[in-house]
Amino acid sequence: MPVTRQAKRFPELLLEQGVLSPEALQTAQAEAARSGHPLKRVLIQKGLMTEQELADVVAAQSGVTSIDLSTCL
C-alpha cells in the first residue's frame, strides 16, 4: 500500500517558511473572516506576501517545485 503524506495546511506553511509572523497571520485571518474574502487574496491585497511567495507556498503544500518564469526571459 502506498504511503501518503498529509499535506500541511496553508497557514502552517506560511509560519514554517517564515513568510509571515504569527501576529500578521492572525490579523490576515481576522480580515479574511470579516470580509469573506479568501485568506490568500487578503494576503496579496494587504501586501503581506508577493504572488511569487504565494506560488512557492502553494507548491510546497502540493509537494511540487515552484518555478519563477519571470527569471527565464
N, C-alpha and C positions, 0 to 999 in steps of 0.2 A: 504494500500500500504506500503511495507517495506521501512524503512528509509535506504538510502545508504549513506555511508560516503565517502567523496572524499579523496582518498589516497594522502598523501603528496609526493612531488617529492623527489627523492633520494638526490639531493644536499641540499634541505631544511632540511632533516633529519640529514645529516652529521653535519650541523651547529647547529641544535637544540640539538642534543645529545652530542655536544662538541667533536666530533671525529676530526674535522678539524677547523682551523681558517678560516675566510673569505679569507685571503690572500693565504693560502695554497690551498683552493678550487679553487680560481681564477687561480692560477698557474697550477693546475692539469687540469682544464677545457681548458686552453690555450694549454697545451701539448696534450690533447686528440684531440682537433681540428686540431692541427698542424700535429700530427702523423696519425690521422684517427683511432686510437685505442679507444675502449670504455673507458669511464671515470673510471669505476670500475677496469679495467685492469691497467690503468695508476696508480691509487691509490695504488694498491698492488705492482706493479713493482717498484715504487718510494719509497716504504716503508712508505707511508703516513698513511696506516692503515693495520691491520692484516686481514687475511682471516676470523678469528672469528668476528672481528669488522664488516666486510662486511656482514657476515651472520646475525649478530644482527640487523644491519640497514635494510637489505632487509626483515627480518622477521617483524620488526616494520612497515615497509612500507606496508607489506601484512596483518598486523593485526594478526600475529601468534607469538607464543613464540619460541625463538631460544634456542636450546639445544646444549651444547658443549659435544659431546660424548667422547672426549678425557679424561674427568674427571671421566668417568664411569668405567674405566678399573682398 
